[in-house]
Amino acid sequence: MKKHLLLFGLLILSCSTGWSQDENFHIYLAFGQSNMEGHARFEARDTVVNDRFKVMQAVDCPDLDREKGNWYTAKPPLCRCKTGLTPTDYFGRELLENLPEKVNVGVINVSVGGCKIELFDKDNFESYVETSPDWLKNMVKEYDGNPYARLVEMAKLAQKDGVIKGILLHQGESNTGDSLWPQKVKGVYDNLIKDLKLDPKKVPLIAGELVSEGQGGACASMNPIIRTLPDVIPNSYVVSSEDCEAIADHLHFSAAGYRKLGRRYGEQMLELLGYPKLVKEAPKGFDVLQSEIKHGTIDTIQYPSKTVETNRKALVYTPPGYTKSKKYPVLYLLHGIGGDHLEWLKGGHPEVILDNLYANGEAEPMIVVMPNGRAMKDDRAVGNIMAPDKVEAFATFEQDLLNDLIPYIEKNYPVKKDREHRAIAGLSMGGGQSLNFGLGNLDTFSYVGGFSSAPNTKAPEVLVPDPKAAREKLNLLWISCGDADRLLRFSERTHEYLVENDVPHVYYIEPGDHNFKVWKNGLYMFAKLIFKPVDESLFTKYSLLGTPASTNMRNAKYPQLMPDGSAIFRLKAPDAKRVQLDLAKKYDMDKNTEGVWEVRTDSLTEGLHYYSLLIDGVAVADPASKTFYGMGRMASGIEVPFKGDDYYALKEVPHGDIRIKQYYSPVLNSWRQFYMYTPPGYESSDEEYPVLFIMHGGGEDESGWAMQGKTNLILDNLIAEGNAKPMIVIMPDGNMPASAFTEMGLQMFTNELKDGLIPFVDKNYRIKAGSQNRALAGLSMGGIQTLFTGVQNTDMFDYLGVFSSGWFANDDSISGKQYEFMQENADPINANIKEFWVAMGGQEDIAYNNCNVMLQKFDDMGIEYTYSEYPGGHTWPVWRNNLYTFAPLLFK
């Protein structure tokens, strides 16, 4: 197999078509008129294409260095030589983003702008062409006068390489009002099936609507005719053009419109291939009563409750076709604090939602029990619903549920009695109950859902005291809430604990408040997943919205961090022509009809990331995010939380202070500024402290370690845990009038540190004397400064920390002298430096090779050092961890 794939790749590169058919090479034929050939100008983003996506050239294009009949990477144009963006461009992208890696996709596009469907009638096209205008005849000539024959010719060549999986059509503008259009399309489709020896049951036809009425489509009246195509061709499908942006002529789509329409073609094909697009929310009409389908039944029951010592009411929904000869799973569905057993029925109509799901074959038939969760004799939702006895009754319901209601249901209904067929879910107070009772009784419930769970939800460590048991026993844990719900924080804290403890769950945030719009959608999504096998790998993919980043400006909803680790960025710039997100990698953003640009990134790594927005090529800071001095200017930053970031979390421990201090430097004859951390208790004691001088990197300044580095939080937590000595940390400005990467700049830094900054700090703050109480460290540029100054002044510093740095391996002008000095002074260096600590961000760190060369020199000279590595490259997450690991080694 490996040899076959290698051969496949080599032959594509050589533009040969003589290899054996590959079942994992999926080929699609595309034909139609101008919207299929591509009317919009493609942009730079459209030319970035996965090599797994190929186009077979249908005409010779010398200017593109392409020849007819050969495969090329599918960079536009995908039709003729000077056509534009087409739906097939993003059809292919959508497929590759959702199909297995082993699958390659190829397209063949033979389209002619302005043509009628009659052009592809192989028996009668000549008479149509004869009466056509010259401009159309000229385009037809590019296909040797017969576009249909060219499509078949190319398709037969392609069949030697792969398997034809489908046919794409976009045509109809020139046939607007032609009620016979579906039959004419059928004639073309039937001929293709016959001429290419295809199985019509395995090769669908997918057609797209014309520019919609909502976009002012000049030919939108044709869309109802196009929608009848499945009545004529059994294996045909029509994709909507709704909201696909059009241009001013009202005939053609814009580039954004082609992208959206093409992805819809792809989504339809993925569903047919068995890779349906993940359903992330209830569709329109999911809660509307459908008269033509079968319906379930709702009955009121009374069950004896020993817990409450009375008979209690509940509603029971039985599904369409219910029979006592079959056993069913059971969902216990709980109401909120202001409701009773009728709340779901009155506000949410779960019977309608479930009936519709069953009619579509999207849910397992189940019995749904809707009890009164207020377990007291007078369980009406009257008076003060927040009275202590009524609130307590919600907790008491756990015993009523387990000891009275469930036994009654299992005695009187044909239900499956094992935990694998028992679910519990609820809204608000009922959501808290569901989480408390479900997670507290893992031997009883295997599916647990909380919708907008209320403050009665137990603290996470009480809710899930044994994460291992939860991982093993739960089939599905669902936690959802509206983004504007004031109770969101209770769902959020549970989610964070579950992530920290590796308990799989769906954390689902959607637009909305504390209302039935949110809860009905929650029930729809939850009901689709229960009582059937679930794919845990998809749990992080469902959420519609994410959590606003901690680095957002106050009340800014975006950027948002999604459960799968990706992030969504938004910017309103209606007049911009192009907007990109520059986050190490550049992402093109898409604009909606309201002028809002949006993009979703790949999964992001931990910690702080600098980013900018490129608006028509100009880099600007995101007004929704905090800014940091980095990249040589103020740049936006996004903080990405991760499992293990607890060491710089804000905790209930004694906290030190961050100060900003100006001083006049006699060395540089100018005012300078530094940030300073003083440990907890500094103000209230006369104690003297050791001091760490820590330097930022290139393109940054004295604010770096205080703002990006979270130095105060790292030290606060280490000191509170007893893992680091209380110390003062000085964070100076390492930028000098001369470049820090020249000997003059490094010497200037040394002079300023020794004769300017250190004397000022020693004079004005309670600093312990002696080199044993002084440490010097730095990252990147600051690491070079640490090497230059620290190694030559071991009488001043007993501790050196070099993070993501090293002498330049290919420049001996500075490093040669340093190595010569170290060679001559190896013994005193080893004797004086108690900890020479060198750390890197793994092989992806840009300083990695320089550091390796330097450490080999150290080994050759016998210089003693400690090496540490934390993956993450040349980034703040690495340097935060470096400080966290280095600080405990100091002053001991």
Secondary structure, DSSP 8 states (H G I E B T S, - for coil): -HHHHHHHHHHHHTT---S---TTEEEEEEEESHHHH--B---GGGG---TTEEEE-SS-BGGGTB-TT-EEE--S--SSTT--B-HHHHHHHHHHHHS-TT-EEEEEEEE-TT--GGGG-TTTHHHHHHTS-HHHHHHHHTTTT-HHHHHHHHHHHHHTTSEEEEEEEE--GGGTT-TTHHHHHHHHHHHHHHHTT--TTTS-EEEE--S-GGGT-TTGGGHHHHTTHHHHSTTEEEE--TT--B-TTSSSB-HHHHHHHHHHHHHHHHHHHT------S--TTTTS--TTS---EEEEEEEEETTTTEEEEEEEEE-TT--TTS-B-EEEEE--TT--TTHHHHHT-HHHHHHHHHHTT-S---EEEEE----SSS--S-S-TT-HHHHHHHHHHHHHIIIIIHHHHHHHS-B--SGGGEEEEEETHHHHHHHHHHHH-TTT-SEEEEES--TTS--HHHH-S-HHHHHHH-SEEEEEEETT-TTHHHHHHHHHHHHHTT---EEEEES--SSHHHHHHHHHHHHHHTTS---GGGGGG--SB-EE-TTB-TT---SEE-TTS-EEEEEE-TT-S-EEEESSSEEE-EE-TTSEEEEE-----SEEEEEEEEETTEEE--TTB-EEEETTEEEEEEEE--TTGGGGS--SS---EEEEEEEEETTTTEEEEEEEEE-TTSTT----B-EEEEE--TT--TTHHHHTS-HHHHHHHHHHTTSS---EEEEE----SS-TTSHHHHHHHHHHIIIIIHHHHHHHS-B--SGGGEEEEEETHHHHHHHHHHHTTTTT-SEEEEES----TT-HHHHHHHHHHHHHTHHHHHHH-SEEEEEE--TTSTTHHHHHHHHHHHHHHT---EEEE-SS-SSHHHHHHHHHHHGGGTT-
